[in-house]
Amino acid sequence: MLSKPLITQNSPTLAGGFTVEAAEEYKKHYPRVTNISGGFSTSYKDFEFHGEGVYQQSHSGKDNDYLAYAVGFTLMLHKQHGKNVIKARW
């Protein structure tokens, strides 16, 4: 079995205080997490508003808790014969 590099902070021999040591194996961890997500889209006059988000919470503290989201809107700039001709999105 080939040795795999393991980066540790035990020795200040490399820049940033890191050193590389040989490790025989890596252990995979599957931390328990809960993800909650949702999204929406609605319109008002010439505007369409939309968004989505996800929240992750780690049960054991072995993974990061985070909130990620995206929001935006669409504006109809011109209408011709009841059809949307130009759209601008942000």
Buried (B, 14 or more C-beta within 10 A) or exposed (E): EEEEEEEEEEEEEEEEEEEEEEEEEEEEEEEEBEEEEEEEEEEEEEEBEBBBBBBBBBEEEEBEEEEEEEEEBBEBEEEEEEEEEEEEEE
